[in-house]
């Protein structure tokens, strides 16, 4: 993975970590503080993961095309997941996250938007990580 993509992953990771810390301050003001806590934790953990992926990526010899797809897929999908969780907490879209939502509900369009953002982010992250593992093992870097 090229230096530019490693730097991108590390920068977006540290930025997401900071956004997660700031999200923590907003928790009491959200309609669903429990979902807000989920957004806070997800951003802090995802930011840390992006930095780790940057360090791992620096060790991999991936084609520039694959490296770009994986790197951009990772950071975009993790930001989308955080935004979906933050929106869910703000709107109180408890139908999207029934355990954290505690039974509260938002307007149907807000529930659908939250579900779409969280779902798309989660699927994107899973796809990017799977692509990283496949590319890594195909290059003989798994050992």
Secondary structure, 3 states (H helix, E strand, C coil): CCHHHHHHHHHHHHHHHHHHHHHHHHHHHCCCHHHHHHHHHHHHHHHHHHHHHHHHHHHCCCCHHHHHHHHHHHHHHHHHHHHHHHHHHHHCCCCCCHHHHCCCCCCHHHHHHHHHHHHHHHHHHHHHHHHHHHHHHHCCCCC
